[in-house]
Amino acid sequence: MTRAVEGAPGLSETDRLEAFSDGVFAIAITLLILEVKVPHAGTEGGLARALAALWPSYLGYVISFVTLGIMWANHHAMFTYIRRTDRYFLLIHVFFLMCISFLPFPTAVLAEHLPEPDSRRVAVAFYSATLVVIALAYNAVWWYAVTGRRLLGRNADPDAVRTISRRYALGPISYLVSFALAFANVWASLSVHGILAVLYLLPEGKPPGGKPS
């Protein structure tokens, strides 16, 4: 049960929001594997060839799984700084989670059209555009919370918060680069996603000591 924060009317602790977010991330990640279709029995060329032909699905699965997994880990770390919520924050967060749950669809489009020279550019651009929107929503969650230290815990390190803010601001710009690259070279565009995964895999900063309130 969410408990009101003492002395802060309209603000509440984040436990229920974190639990709900974890559930959405878990469902979105699980849905990714459902887009990797089992080859039909009697497929021409044999099962091994049919499995190998699914490489676009494997690639889409890995990119999206790693991306969502790292976002979840950083989202978890985010709430070592954010210790309160309000109604507007919850609504922004719902939009962010809506974007997260949408990602399996562009992943399926990517897997379907990546082998097709005539449509792969649009498929990769669509995938990258989705990540642009997710990155913007992620930033909206963070920036609403940190502006004026609105929802931060008392022990949140200002230097760490500034470092995280700079890193997050790179996300939408970088995904826009991948979107533009999709029309020139789809493999260069997808490589940007890999580079960003490595970047955001790195620790974000020293978390606050203890469990701030």
CORNORSUL-V204406 format. One record per pair of residues at least 4 apart in sequence whose ideal C-beta (glycine too) atoms are under 7 Angstrom apart, sorted by the first residue. I is the first residue (numbers start at 1). J is the second residue. D is the distance in whole Angstrom. If there is no record, write none. Layout:
i = [I | I]
j = [J | J]
d = [D | D]
This chain:
i = [2 | 2 | 2 | 2 | 3 | 3 | 4 | 5 | 5 | 5 | 5 | 8 | 10 | 11 | 11 | 11 | 12 | 12 | 13 | 14 | 14 | 14 | 14 | 14 | 14 | 15 | 16 | 17 | 17 | 17 | 17 | 18 | 18 | 19 | 20 | 21 | 21 | 21 | 22 | 23 | 24 | 24 | 24 | 24 | 25 | 25 | 25 | 25 | 26 | 27 | 27 | 28 | 28 | 28 | 28 | 28 | 29 | 29 | 29 | 31 | 32 | 32 | 32 | 32 | 32 | 33 | 35 | 35 | 35 | 35 | 35 | 36 | 36 | 36 | 36 | 39 | 39 | 39 | 39 | 43 | 43 | 45 | 45 | 46 | 47 | 48 | 49 | 54 | 55 | 56 | 56 | 56 | 56 | 57 | 57 | 58 | 59 | 60 | 60 | 60 | 60 | 61 | 62 | 63 | 63 | 63 | 64 | 64 | 64 | 65 | 66 | 66 | 67 | 67 | 67 | 68 | 68 | 68 | 69 | 70 | 70 | 70 | 70 | 71 | 71 | 72 | 73 | 74 | 74 | 74 | 77 | 77 | 78 | 78 | 80 | 80 | 81 | 81 | 81 | 81 | 81 | 82 | 82 | 82 | 83 | 83 | 83 | 83 | 84 | 85 | 85 | 85 | 87 | 88 | 88 | 89 | 89 | 89 | 89 | 90 | 91 | 92 | 92 | 92 | 92 | 93 | 93 | 94 | 95 | 95 | 96 | 96 | 96 | 96 | 97 | 98 | 99 | 99 | 99 | 100 | 102 | 103 | 103 | 103 | 104 | 105 | 106 | 106 | 106 | 106 | 107 | 107 | 108 | 109 | 109 | 109 | 109 | 110 | 110 | 110 | 110 | 113 | 113 | 113 | 114 | 114 | 116 | 119 | 120 | 120 | 121 | 121 | 121 | 121 | 122 | 123 | 124 | 124 | 124 | 124 | 124 | 125 | 125 | 125 | 125 | 126 | 127 | 128 | 128 | 128 | 128 | 128 | 128 | 129 | 129 | 130 | 131 | 131 | 132 | 132 | 132 | 132 | 132 | 133 | 134 | 135 | 135 | 135 | 135 | 136 | 136 | 137 | 138 | 138 | 138 | 139 | 139 | 139 | 139 | 139 | 140 | 141 | 142 | 142 | 142 | 143 | 144 | 145 | 145 | 145 | 146 | 146 | 146 | 152 | 153 | 153 | 153 | 154 | 154 | 155 | 155 | 155 | 155 | 156 | 156 | 156 | 157 | 157 | 157 | 158 | 159 | 160 | 160 | 160 | 161 | 162 | 163 | 163 | 164 | 164 | 164 | 165 | 167 | 170 | 171 | 172 | 173 | 174 | 174 | 174 | 175 | 176 | 177 | 177 | 178 | 178 | 178 | 178 | 181 | 181 | 181 | 181 | 182 | 182 | 185 | 186 | 187 | 190 | 191 | 192 | 193 | 194 | 195 | 196 | 197 | 208]
j = [12 | 13 | 15 | 16 | 12 | 13 | 12 | 11 | 12 | 13 | 84 | 84 | 86 | 84 | 85 | 86 | 84 | 85 | 84 | 18 | 79 | 82 | 83 | 84 | 85 | 19 | 20 | 21 | 85 | 90 | 93 | 22 | 79 | 23 | 24 | 25 | 75 | 97 | 26 | 27 | 28 | 97 | 100 | 101 | 29 | 68 | 72 | 100 | 30 | 31 | 101 | 68 | 100 | 101 | 103 | 104 | 65 | 68 | 69 | 104 | 61 | 64 | 65 | 104 | 107 | 61 | 57 | 104 | 107 | 108 | 111 | 54 | 57 | 58 | 61 | 43 | 47 | 50 | 51 | 47 | 50 | 49 | 50 | 50 | 51 | 52 | 53 | 58 | 59 | 60 | 111 | 114 | 115 | 61 | 111 | 62 | 63 | 64 | 107 | 110 | 111 | 65 | 66 | 67 | 190 | 193 | 68 | 103 | 107 | 69 | 70 | 197 | 71 | 193 | 197 | 72 | 100 | 103 | 73 | 74 | 197 | 200 | 201 | 75 | 138 | 76 | 77 | 78 | 200 | 204 | 204 | 207 | 82 | 142 | 207 | 208 | 152 | 153 | 156 | 161 | 208 | 145 | 151 | 152 | 152 | 153 | 212 | 213 | 151 | 89 | 90 | 151 | 91 | 92 | 144 | 93 | 144 | 145 | 151 | 94 | 95 | 96 | 140 | 141 | 144 | 97 | 141 | 98 | 99 | 137 | 100 | 137 | 138 | 141 | 101 | 102 | 133 | 134 | 137 | 134 | 130 | 107 | 130 | 134 | 108 | 109 | 110 | 126 | 127 | 130 | 111 | 127 | 112 | 113 | 123 | 126 | 127 | 114 | 123 | 124 | 127 | 119 | 120 | 123 | 120 | 123 | 120 | 123 | 124 | 186 | 125 | 182 | 183 | 186 | 126 | 127 | 128 | 182 | 186 | 189 | 190 | 129 | 179 | 182 | 183 | 130 | 131 | 132 | 175 | 178 | 179 | 182 | 189 | 133 | 179 | 134 | 135 | 175 | 136 | 172 | 175 | 176 | 179 | 137 | 138 | 139 | 171 | 172 | 175 | 140 | 172 | 141 | 142 | 168 | 171 | 143 | 168 | 169 | 171 | 172 | 144 | 145 | 146 | 165 | 168 | 147 | 150 | 150 | 151 | 152 | 152 | 161 | 165 | 156 | 208 | 212 | 213 | 212 | 213 | 208 | 209 | 210 | 212 | 161 | 208 | 212 | 161 | 206 | 208 | 162 | 163 | 164 | 205 | 206 | 165 | 166 | 167 | 205 | 168 | 204 | 205 | 169 | 204 | 174 | 175 | 176 | 177 | 178 | 192 | 196 | 179 | 180 | 181 | 192 | 182 | 189 | 192 | 193 | 185 | 188 | 189 | 192 | 186 | 189 | 189 | 190 | 191 | 194 | 195 | 196 | 197 | 198 | 199 | 200 | 201 | 212]
d = [5 | 6 | 6 | 5 | 7 | 5 | 5 | 5 | 6 | 6 | 5 | 7 | 5 | 4 | 7 | 6 | 7 | 5 | 7 | 5 | 5 | 6 | 6 | 7 | 6 | 6 | 6 | 6 | 6 | 7 | 6 | 6 | 6 | 7 | 7 | 6 | 6 | 6 | 6 | 6 | 6 | 5 | 6 | 6 | 6 | 6 | 4 | 6 | 6 | 6 | 7 | 6 | 5 | 5 | 6 | 6 | 6 | 5 | 7 | 4 | 5 | 5 | 6 | 5 | 6 | 6 | 6 | 6 | 6 | 4 | 6 | 6 | 4 | 7 | 6 | 5 | 6 | 4 | 6 | 7 | 4 | 4 | 7 | 7 | 6 | 6 | 6 | 6 | 6 | 6 | 4 | 4 | 6 | 6 | 4 | 6 | 6 | 6 | 5 | 5 | 4 | 6 | 6 | 6 | 7 | 5 | 6 | 6 | 4 | 6 | 6 | 5 | 6 | 7 | 6 | 6 | 7 | 7 | 7 | 6 | 6 | 5 | 6 | 6 | 7 | 6 | 7 | 6 | 6 | 6 | 6 | 7 | 6 | 6 | 4 | 6 | 6 | 6 | 5 | 6 | 6 | 5 | 5 | 6 | 7 | 4 | 5 | 6 | 5 | 5 | 6 | 7 | 7 | 6 | 7 | 6 | 6 | 6 | 6 | 6 | 7 | 7 | 5 | 6 | 6 | 6 | 6 | 6 | 7 | 6 | 7 | 4 | 6 | 5 | 6 | 7 | 6 | 5 | 5 | 7 | 7 | 6 | 6 | 7 | 6 | 7 | 6 | 5 | 4 | 4 | 7 | 7 | 6 | 6 | 5 | 6 | 7 | 6 | 5 | 6 | 5 | 4 | 5 | 4 | 5 | 6 | 6 | 6 | 6 | 5 | 6 | 6 | 5 | 6 | 6 | 6 | 6 | 4 | 4 | 5 | 7 | 6 | 6 | 4 | 6 | 7 | 7 | 7 | 6 | 4 | 4 | 6 | 6 | 7 | 5 | 6 | 6 | 4 | 6 | 6 | 4 | 6 | 6 | 6 | 6 | 6 | 4 | 4 | 5 | 6 | 5 | 7 | 7 | 7 | 7 | 6 | 5 | 7 | 7 | 6 | 6 | 7 | 6 | 7 | 5 | 6 | 7 | 6 | 4 | 7 | 6 | 6 | 6 | 4 | 6 | 3 | 6 | 6 | 6 | 4 | 6 | 7 | 4 | 6 | 5 | 6 | 7 | 6 | 6 | 6 | 6 | 6 | 4 | 6 | 6 | 7 | 7 | 5 | 6 | 5 | 6 | 6 | 6 | 6 | 6 | 6 | 7 | 7 | 6 | 5 | 6 | 7 | 6 | 6 | 7 | 5 | 4 | 6 | 6 | 5 | 4 | 6 | 6 | 4 | 7 | 6 | 6 | 7 | 6 | 6 | 6 | 7 | 6 | 6 | 6 | 5]
